[in-house]
């Protein structure tokens, strides 16, 4: 069963597939396309994953794996 922590890896995978940069919606579309079954089997995470993916992105920023958002939510996420 997938957990919140798996989302960090999935965000990285999605951004790599998107060429290192992507809008939140594109990252979520990629995750859904490739991880739908895991999300459906993940209990409560199934209902919160689109919120939790933003938590994962912040954790990745804090760890230096994503570039800072600089306060603009419209800025695409980008690998560091």
N, C-alpha and C positions, 0 to 999 in steps of 0.2 A: 504494500500500500504506500502510495506517495505521501510525502509530508511537505510542509512549508519549506523545509531546507532544500528539498529537491528542486524547487523553483529557481534557485540561484543557478544551478547547472543548466536548467532548461532555458533560462534567459540568455546565458552565454551561448548555448547551442543555437538558439534562434538568431542572435545577433551575428554569429559566425556565418550562418546560412544566408543572412541578409547582407553580407558584405561588410560586417563590422559596425553597422549603424542602422537604426530603424525606429520608426514611430512606435509608441506603446501599442497601438492597435495592431500593427503588423507583427510585433513580437507575440502578442496574445493569439493572433490568428495562427502563427506558426506553431506555437505550443499546442493549441487546440488540435490542429491538423495532425501533429505527430504524437501527442500524448493524451488524446481524448480518453482512451480506455483506462489509462492509469488515473486520470482525473476522476472519471466516473466511479472508480473503485476506491477512492480515497476518503470516503466518509464526508465529514463536514467540510473538508478542503474543497470538495466539488462546488460548494455553494459560496466559497470565499476566495477562490484562487485568483480572480482578476484583481481583487484588492491585495492579496498576498504577493502577487507578482511585483507590485510596486514596492512592497516591503523588501522583497528580494533584491530589487534594483538598488534600493538605498543601502542595503548591506554590501552589495558589490561596489558601490561608490565608496563607502567607508573603508573597504578593503583595497581600494585603488585599482579595481578591475574594470570599472566604468568611469568615464569622464564625469566631472561634476555637472549638475543640471543648471547651475548658476541662476536659480530662482525662476526659470522659465519652463513651465510644464509642457509647452508646445515643442521644446527642443527635442529632437530625436535622441534616443539613447545611443551611446557610442562606446565601444570598447576602448579601454585606455591603452 
